[in-house]
Amino acid sequence: MTIAILVILLLVLQFRLWVGDSSVGEVWRLQTAVEQQQQENQRLDERNQALDAEVNDLKQGVDAVEERARSELGMIKKDETFYQVIE
């Protein structure tokens, strides 16, 4: 009788381990989700650092502002000749 109770208890505990809440599969799924989120956070952190460096560069120097105005807005200085090459 006690062996049957122990076997039933063992089966219940095994069921909870493999199928129930906080099961092994659920833990593996959550670990994978955490790793993916950490990779995404790393990517976003690198992007934020690049943007921060660009903002600091724009705040510090006139050269960066001039370069951006030339490349994005097509601005030219006085007494410069603008050439556009079309391929």
C-alpha positions in Angstrom: 0.0 0.0 0.0 2.7 2.5 0.9 4.6 1.6 -2.3 1.5 2.4 -4.3 1.2 5.8 -2.6 4.8 6.6 -3.2 4.5 5.6 -6.9 1.4 7.8 -7.3 3.2 10.7 -5.5 6.2 10.2 -7.8 3.9 10.3 -10.9 2.2 13.5 -9.7 5.5 15.2 -9.1 6.8 14.0 -12.5 3.7 15.3 -14.2 4.2 18.8 -12.6 7.9 18.7 -13.6 7.2 18.1 -17.3 3.7 19.4 -18.0 2.5 21.8 -15.3 3.2 25.4 -14.4 6.9 26.1 -14.1 7.7 23.0 -16.1 11.0 22.3 -17.7 9.7 23.3 -21.1 8.4 26.6 -19.7 11.8 27.3 -18.2 13.5 26.6 -21.4 11.1 28.9 -23.3 11.6 31.7 -20.9 15.4 31.3 -21.0 15.3 31.6 -24.8 13.1 34.7 -24.6 15.5 36.3 -22.1 18.4 35.6 -24.4 16.6 37.1 -27.4 15.7 40.2 -25.3 19.3 40.6 -24.2 20.4 40.5 -27.8 17.8 43.1 -28.7 18.8 45.3 -25.8 22.5 45.1 -26.9 21.6 46.1 -30.4 19.5 49.0 -29.2 22.2 50.1 -26.8 24.8 50.2 -29.6 22.3 52.3 -31.7 21.7 54.7 -28.8 25.5 55.1 -28.3 25.9 56.0 -32.0 23.1 58.5 -31.8 24.5 60.0 -28.6 27.9 60.4 -30.3 26.2 62.0 -33.3 24.2 64.4 -31.1 27.4 65.4 -29.2 29.3 65.9 -32.4 26.5 68.2 -33.7 26.5 70.1 -30.4 30.3 70.5 -30.3 31.4 71.4 -33.8 30.4 73.4 -36.8 32.0 70.9 -39.2 29.5 68.2 -38.4 26.6 70.6 -38.9 28.1 71.7 -42.2 28.7 68.2 -43.4 25.1 67.2 -42.6 23.7 70.2 -44.3 25.7 69.5 -47.4 24.9 65.8 -47.6 21.2 65.8 -46.6 20.0 69.3 -47.7 22.4 69.9 -50.7 23.5 73.2 -49.3 26.6 74.9 -50.7 28.8 77.8 -49.5 29.0 81.2 -51.1 31.3 81.2 -54.1 31.2 77.5 -54.5 30.0 75.7 -57.7 27.6 72.8 -57.4 28.1 69.9 -59.7 25.5 67.0 -59.8 26.6 63.8 -61.4 23.8 61.7 -62.8 24.6 58.1 -63.8 
